[in-house]
Amino acid sequence: MTKKILVGVDLSKMSESLITYSHNIAHRLNDEIIYLHVLPRLSSIWRGYEPWIPPQIGDEVKQIAHKKISYWIQKAEAQIKDIPSHEHTILIEEGSPGEVIISKAREMGVSLIIVGYKGHSTMEHILVGSTTTAIARHAPCSVLIYRPGFEVI
């Protein structure tokens, strides 16, 4: 039975290597990969600008995120030549990253969550991995915290 791995991806440079790392793990375990990028609620970002912001901006931001993650997946597949393309899904959601990742993990019945050790935003740097900590504490499954520079054995 194929299991599922949920990979929390922001759009930082570290996420590019996280995708390669998780792709390698999924291949070794013969698991399906679900890449999940969580945007802040767009309504909270643009509060006060609503009359001047085109309604399709949210969809455009999601498309940009999807394209960037797809590009990194293609790069990962090209780098790991002996590993064939692997079944994967890309999800782009809105909300609090920790809450959405935990919720999706429960909803989709994943067996493993992989996240980076630090976030992309300045606020996350100040809070020292608060999203990662929340996921590790409340996840319904095992959590692997990725740190760049280590290879899959």
C-alpha positions as CSV (number, residue, x, y, z in Angstrom):
1,M,0.0,0.0,0.0
2,T,1.4,3.4,-1.0
3,K,1.7,5.9,1.8
4,K,1.7,9.6,1.5
5,I,4.3,12.2,2.5
6,L,3.3,15.8,3.0
7,V,6.0,18.3,2.4
8,G,5.5,21.9,3.7
9,V,7.1,24.2,1.2
10,D,7.5,28.0,1.4
11,L,9.2,29.7,-1.5
12,S,12.6,30.2,0.1
13,K,15.8,28.9,-1.4
14,M,15.9,26.1,1.2
15,S,12.6,24.7,-0.1
16,E,14.4,23.9,-3.4
17,S,16.8,21.5,-1.6
18,L,13.9,20.3,0.6
19,I,12.0,19.2,-2.5
20,T,15.1,17.3,-3.8
21,Y,15.5,15.7,-0.4
22,S,11.8,14.7,0.0
23,H,11.7,13.4,-3.6
24,N,14.6,11.1,-2.8
25,I,12.9,9.8,0.4
26,A,9.6,9.2,-1.3
27,H,11.3,7.2,-4.0
28,R,13.1,5.0,-1.5
29,L,9.9,4.5,0.5
30,N,7.8,4.2,-2.7
31,D,5.4,6.8,-1.3
32,E,3.3,9.5,-2.9
33,I,4.4,13.1,-2.3
34,I,2.1,16.0,-1.6
35,Y,3.8,19.4,-1.7
36,L,1.8,22.0,0.2
37,H,2.4,25.7,0.1
38,V,0.4,27.9,2.5
39,L,-0.2,31.5,1.7
40,P,-1.2,34.0,4.4
41,R,-4.9,34.8,4.0
42,L,-4.9,37.2,1.1
43,S,-7.8,39.1,2.6
44,S,-5.7,40.1,5.6
45,I,-2.7,41.2,3.4
46,W,-4.7,43.5,1.2
47,R,-7.1,44.9,3.9
48,G,-7.8,48.5,3.1
49,Y,-6.7,48.1,-0.6
50,E,-9.8,46.0,-1.7
51,P,-11.3,48.7,-3.9
52,W,-8.0,48.9,-5.9
53,I,-6.9,45.3,-6.0
54,P,-8.1,43.2,-8.9
55,P,-10.2,40.2,-7.7
56,Q,-8.0,37.7,-9.6
57,I,-4.8,38.7,-7.7
58,G,-5.3,35.7,-5.3
59,D,-5.4,33.3,-8.2
60,E,-2.4,34.9,-9.8
61,V,-0.3,34.6,-6.6
62,K,-1.3,30.9,-6.3
63,Q,-0.3,30.3,-10.0
64,I,3.1,31.8,-9.4
65,A,3.7,29.6,-6.3
66,H,2.5,26.5,-8.2
67,K,4.9,27.3,-11.2
68,K,7.9,27.8,-8.8
69,I,7.3,24.6,-7.0
70,S,6.7,22.7,-10.3
71,Y,10.0,24.1,-11.6
72,W,11.9,22.9,-8.4
73,I,10.3,19.4,-8.8
74,Q,11.5,19.2,-12.4
75,K,15.0,20.3,-11.3
76,A,15.0,17.6,-8.5
77,E,14.0,14.9,-11.0
78,A,16.8,16.1,-13.4
79,Q,19.4,16.0,-10.6
80,I,18.5,12.5,-9.4
81,K,18.9,10.8,-12.8
82,D,18.6,7.2,-11.4
83,I,15.2,8.1,-9.8
84,P,12.3,8.2,-12.1
85,S,9.5,10.8,-12.0
86,H,7.5,10.3,-8.8
87,E,3.8,10.7,-8.3
88,H,3.1,14.0,-6.7
89,T,0.5,16.6,-6.0
90,I,0.9,20.3,-5.4
91,L,-1.6,22.1,-3.2
92,I,-1.7,25.8,-2.6
93,E,-3.8,26.8,0.4
94,E,-4.5,30.0,2.4
95,G,-4.2,30.3,6.2
96,S,-1.8,29.8,9.1
97,P,1.0,27.4,7.8
98,G,1.1,25.2,10.9
99,E,-2.7,24.9,11.2
100,V,-3.1,24.1,7.5
101,I,-0.3,21.6,7.3
102,I,-1.7,19.7,10.4
103,S,-5.2,19.9,9.1
104,K,-4.2,18.6,5.6
105,A,-2.1,15.8,7.2
106,R,-5.2,14.6,9.1
107,E,-7.5,15.0,6.2
108,M,-5.3,13.1,3.7
109,G,-4.1,10.4,6.1
110,V,-0.4,11.1,5.6
111,S,2.2,8.9,7.3
112,L,5.0,11.5,7.3
113,I,5.3,15.3,7.3
114,I,8.6,16.9,6.1
115,V,9.3,20.6,6.9
116,G,12.3,22.9,6.9
117,Y,13.9,23.8,10.1
118,K,13.2,27.5,9.6
119,G,10.7,29.6,7.8
120,H,10.9,32.1,5.0
121,S,9.5,35.2,6.6
122,T,11.2,37.7,8.9
123,M,8.5,37.1,11.6
124,E,9.3,33.3,11.5
125,H,13.0,34.1,12.0
126,I,12.0,36.1,15.1
127,L,9.8,33.3,16.4
128,V,12.5,30.7,15.7
129,G,10.7,28.1,13.8
130,S,7.3,28.5,15.5
131,T,5.6,26.8,12.5
132,T,7.9,23.9,12.6
133,T,7.5,23.6,16.4
134,A,3.7,23.7,16.2
135,I,3.7,21.0,13.5
136,A,6.1,18.8,15.5
137,R,3.9,19.1,18.6
138,H,0.5,18.6,17.0
139,A,1.0,16.5,13.9
140,P,-1.1,13.3,13.6
141,C,2.0,11.4,12.3
142,S,5.8,11.4,12.3
143,V,7.6,14.7,11.4
144,L,11.0,15.0,9.7
145,I,12.6,18.4,10.2
146,Y,14.9,19.0,7.2
147,R,18.2,20.8,7.6
148,P,20.2,21.5,4.4
149,G,23.6,19.8,3.9
150,F,22.6,16.3,4.9
151,E,22.0,13.5,2.4
152,V,19.6,10.7,2.5
153,I,21.4,7.5,3.5
